[in-house]
Amino acid sequence: ALQILHAGRYSYHPFSHSASAKKAPINPFKPREMSDRQIRSTIKDFAKTAKLAKLANYNGVEIMGSEGYLINQFMAPHVNKRKDKWGGSIENRMRFPVEIVKEVRKSVGEEFIVIFRLSMMELVEGGMTANEIVETAKALEAAGVTIMNTGIGWHEARVPTIVTSVPRAAFREATARVKKELSIPVCASNRINTPDVAEDIISSGDADLVSMARPFLADPHFVNKAAENRADEINICIACNQACLDHTFEMKRASCLVNPQACHETELVYIPVTNKKKVAVIGAGPAGLSASTVAAERGHDVTLFDMASEIGGQFNYAKQIPGKEEFYEMIKYYGRRVEVSGVNLQLNTKVDAEMLEKGGFDEVIVATGINPRKPPIEGIEHKKVLSYLDVLTGTEVGKKVAVIGAGGIGFDVAEFLVHPGAKADSTPRPQSIAEWSEEWGIDVNSDNPGQLVGKKPHAPERDVYLLQRKKSQLGAGLNKTSGWVHRAVLK
């Protein structure tokens, strides 16, 4: 299905239009209010686009009515301040999407699939209430929608919806609430990244279908592996957003942190080798694991060495940070991939040149990790001074702590230190959906606008001071899609 999207006030240019002339906090440009004529013209544009999609042999279209884009801007009082027949009551506010669906259906006939992506929770002040969402869904079904898809939140919402710390399938209940009211199939989305989570949503009756995006960047063979009962061989999306969304926002090519081949398939072509070599890979972190397994799968004889007693390298520290429990999945995946590809894994082994020479290796790949930098500060050798590796390997930390450096590692260490129950060398328990919802102040069953009910953060475990030399905002260099979440959590 071709997705038809009009960004409205999210359009990043000075001539954008919206339901009302209200500027988005994530966009420097203020939109102009659409006239009645422009609204009707836009409805026809949606229908024309759908007709072109049908001519191009698509099976259907998806009308993007969620995440705060133009259609959503008409549906919610958060943006729609109009006094005419396109604003005010829910009947007026839903008129724009309903008319779009009617025109689209008229232009493509009865056999063409029309999916509508509806925000099941808006997570913004002045968003639609739960009852209004159900009422709108029913009207859209009556207008001709074939499948109702789930969108969650607006891009400007200050509640995270897709980052690592959001529990898996955190919004399934919002989808289930709408599904009960409709007779057409309903699709669930957001933070669904494993076959068992998807299966549970469908078998429990919370949804008829499941939508994924980033998990197919992490592993394009996800569906086939699930169908062949090889779920343990799926490379799980860890919802980091670093190489997919953040790259896109920086106008770079999208890729994937856990799958280097994603969007580079024509350059990284993994074909069987004709000249088999004996290869040593030093370092069993993510880079060494990826290099060794790809080399073995291509037909080389590969030995992977690491001084540590387990694979994973720096990921073994990252996975201990509260909210980053998904990082376990990548280590688990590579552990299985080492077995399947036939890599000879040698842990607890320190390698030197003489050993490699005796081993008769044709090639050596050095994939060793990093060491924390010691800044030239007077007193750095004091017994109270710890590196982040000390903290995350179990050295006892007092109740009042200064963290020097407010980059990604500084934020992670600060989050580890303030989070109750976070302990080094232990498997952290991810927050339950209920705990996470309470902390971020949302309630799927509330009829408050946007389902916002007030945040209830936990008390910090320690008194932490986060320090940096720059005069810019703390964490200004963190990634666009996840940095604001880390700043909000610490605040």
Summary of the structure (lengths in Angstrom):
residues: 491
radius of gyration: 25.5
end to end distance: 41.3
largest distance: 83.2
contacts: 1550
relative contact order: 0.09
helix: 35%
strand: 13%
